[in-house]
Amino acid sequence: MSGTFGFKSLPEGVVLNALSQQVFEILSQHTSFPWPVMQAQCRREEVDPANLTRADLARVIDNLASAVARFTSPENATKVADALRPLALARVG
């Protein structure tokens, strides 16, 4: 799966699980560099960005939001965190 264009696309061969895809799509709405942000912040916590679990996401939400704030605005960081938290807390089934 690749995104639209430029930095908003995934590198060739990267396949995301369903949760990682949702995170990527949310980041794409708030930063021009969703995959590099996701990849760097997940690796800081030793989490696989392509295969996130809800527990992994809970660990990296603040890092992702901080990175978005650095590259865009505090308002976008809040929007990202607010959109990601329900995904981390969602019950499956």
C-alpha positions, -999 to +999 in steps of 0.1 A: +000+000+000+014+034-008+000+068+001-008+097-021+025+112-031+059+124-019+066+120+018+030+110+026+036+076+009+051+045+024+084+032+011+082+003-013+075-030+004+063-016+037+030-033+048+011-020+078-012-039+101-046-024+105-037-003+136-005+010+121-025+019+090-049+039+111-020+057+129-004+065+095-036+080+082-041+101+113-005+114+111-009+120+073-037+145+082-013+166+104+022+163+091+038+160+057+062+133+070+039+107+086+061+076+080+094+092+091+077+105+122+060+072+129+091+052+123+115+074+144+092+077+174+083+040+174+119+030+172+127+053+202+105+029+222+117-002+205+083-007+188+077-020+153+059+009+135+044-015+109+029-039+134+016-018+163-005-032+191-027-011+213-002-014+241+026-002+217+005+027+206-002+037+242+036+039+247+043+061+217+013+085+216+032+113+235+063+108+213+042+110+181+024+141+193+056+158+204+072+151+170+041+165+152+043+196+174+080+201+165+073+200+128+039+217+127+021+232+157+010+224+193-026+224+180-018+196+155-001+177+183-032+179+204-053+167+175-030+137+169-030+127+205-068+131+208-073+109+177-048+082+187-059+077+224-092+061+215-073+036+192-050+026+220-079+021+244-103+004+219-115-031+228-113-057+201-144-078+194 
